[in-house]
Amino acid sequence: TGGSASTVYIWPRINGVNVPNSATKIVIDGPNAEVVPAWNFVLLMTAGDYFELAWQSSDTAVVILAEAAASNYPAIPSIIVNANMIL
């Protein structure tokens, strides 16, 4: 969610290094046009590696919103990540 139309870049990082050719650009079209981006990344990692989901926007009003539960629905987390180990 954010102010006016805003560009947001999202990409994965492994061990603090950007994964090449992995960024995505989304545009939020105003304060009442929330989006729910979702991707599947298949990344080769080894024991001891760590993963980050990075994001950037030049609009300081853009936030990754979390919302408290209401009487008729559960809380909304800011980010949901699913990770699977494939042997």
TORKOL-4160 file (C-alpha; in steps of 0.2 Angstrom, whole numbers, padded with zeros to 4 digits, m for minus):
87
<pt num="1" X="0000" Y="0000" Z="0000"/>
<pt num="2" X="0006" Y="0018" Z="m0003"/>
<pt num="3" X="0003" Y="0035" Z="m0008"/>
<pt num="4" X="0001" Y="0039" Z="m0027"/>
<pt num="5" X="0006" Y="0027" Z="m0041"/>
<pt num="6" X="0023" Y="0019" Z="m0036"/>
<pt num="7" X="0035" Y="0007" Z="m0043"/>
<pt num="8" X="0042" Y="m0007" Z="m0032"/>
<pt num="9" X="0056" Y="m0018" Z="m0036"/>
<pt num="10" X="0057" Y="m0036" Z="m0028"/>
<pt num="11" X="0071" Y="m0049" Z="m0029"/>
<pt num="12" X="0079" Y="m0063" Z="m0020"/>
<pt num="13" X="0096" Y="m0063" Z="m0012"/>
<pt num="14" X="0107" Y="m0077" Z="m0006"/>
<pt num="15" X="0120" Y="m0074" Z="0007"/>
<pt num="16" X="0118" Y="m0055" Z="0004"/>
<pt num="17" X="0121" Y="m0056" Z="m0015"/>
<pt num="18" X="0107" Y="m0052" Z="m0028"/>
<pt num="19" X="0102" Y="m0067" Z="m0038"/>
<pt num="20" X="0105" Y="m0063" Z="m0056"/>
<pt num="21" X="0091" Y="m0059" Z="m0068"/>
<pt num="22" X="0078" Y="m0061" Z="m0054"/>
<pt num="23" X="0070" Y="m0044" Z="m0050"/>
<pt num="24" X="0052" Y="m0040" Z="m0054"/>
<pt num="25" X="0044" Y="m0023" Z="m0055"/>
<pt num="26" X="0027" Y="m0020" Z="m0049"/>
<pt num="27" X="0017" Y="m0003" Z="m0049"/>
<pt num="28" X="0005" Y="0001" Z="m0035"/>
<pt num="29" X="m0009" Y="0012" Z="m0043"/>
<pt num="30" X="m0013" Y="0024" Z="m0028"/>
<pt num="31" X="m0017" Y="0022" Z="m0010"/>
<pt num="32" X="m0032" Y="0011" Z="m0012"/>
<pt num="33" X="m0025" Y="m0001" Z="m0025"/>
<pt num="34" X="m0015" Y="m0014" Z="m0014"/>
<pt num="35" X="m0007" Y="m0029" Z="m0023"/>
<pt num="36" X="m0002" Y="m0046" Z="m0018"/>
<pt num="37" X="0013" Y="m0051" Z="m0028"/>
<pt num="38" X="0017" Y="m0070" Z="m0027"/>
<pt num="39" X="0032" Y="m0079" Z="m0035"/>
<pt num="40" X="0040" Y="m0096" Z="m0034"/>
<pt num="41" X="0059" Y="m0096" Z="m0034"/>
<pt num="42" X="0069" Y="m0112" Z="m0036"/>
<pt num="43" X="0086" Y="m0108" Z="m0029"/>
<pt num="44" X="0101" Y="m0119" Z="m0026"/>
<pt num="45" X="0107" Y="m0117" Z="m0009"/>
<pt num="46" X="0119" Y="m0126" Z="0003"/>
<pt num="47" X="0120" Y="m0129" Z="0021"/>
<pt num="48" X="0124" Y="m0112" Z="0030"/>
<pt num="49" X="0117" Y="m0101" Z="0016"/>
<pt num="50" X="0103" Y="m0088" Z="0020"/>
<pt num="51" X="0089" Y="m0081" Z="0009"/>
<pt num="52" X="0083" Y="m0063" Z="0009"/>
<pt num="53" X="0068" Y="m0056" Z="0000"/>
<pt num="54" X="0073" Y="m0038" Z="m0005"/>
<pt num="55" X="0062" Y="m0024" Z="m0010"/>
<pt num="56" X="0065" Y="m0005" Z="m0015"/>
<pt num="57" X="0054" Y="0009" Z="m0019"/>
<pt num="58" X="0058" Y="0028" Z="m0021"/>
<pt num="59" X="0041" Y="0032" Z="m0013"/>
<pt num="60" X="0044" Y="0033" Z="0005"/>
<pt num="61" X="0025" Y="0031" Z="0008"/>
<pt num="62" X="0026" Y="0013" Z="0001"/>
<pt num="63" X="0025" Y="0000" Z="0015"/>
<pt num="64" X="0023" Y="m0019" Z="0017"/>
<pt num="65" X="0007" Y="m0019" Z="0027"/>
<pt num="66" X="0003" Y="m0031" Z="0041"/>
<pt num="67" X="m0015" Y="m0029" Z="0048"/>
<pt num="68" X="m0022" Y="m0035" Z="0065"/>
<pt num="69" X="m0036" Y="m0047" Z="0066"/>
<pt num="70" X="m0053" Y="m0041" Z="0066"/>
<pt num="71" X="m0069" Y="m0048" Z="0074"/>
<pt num="72" X="m0073" Y="m0058" Z="0058"/>
<pt num="73" X="m0056" Y="m0062" Z="0050"/>
<pt num="74" X="m0038" Y="m0067" Z="0056"/>
<pt num="75" X="m0023" Y="m0056" Z="0056"/>
<pt num="76" X="m0014" Y="m0052" Z="0039"/>
<pt num="77" X="0005" Y="m0054" Z="0040"/>
<pt num="78" X="0016" Y="m0042" Z="0030"/>
<pt num="79" X="0025" Y="m0057" Z="0021"/>
<pt num="80" X="0022" Y="m0075" Z="0019"/>
<pt num="81" X="0037" Y="m0086" Z="0014"/>
<pt num="82" X="0036" Y="m0105" Z="0010"/>
<pt num="83" X="0052" Y="m0114" Z="0009"/>
<pt num="84" X="0055" Y="m0132" Z="0004"/>
<pt num="85" X="0070" Y="m0143" Z="0004"/>
<pt num="86" X="0072" Y="m0154" Z="m0011"/>
<pt num="87" X="0083" Y="m0169" Z="m0009"/>
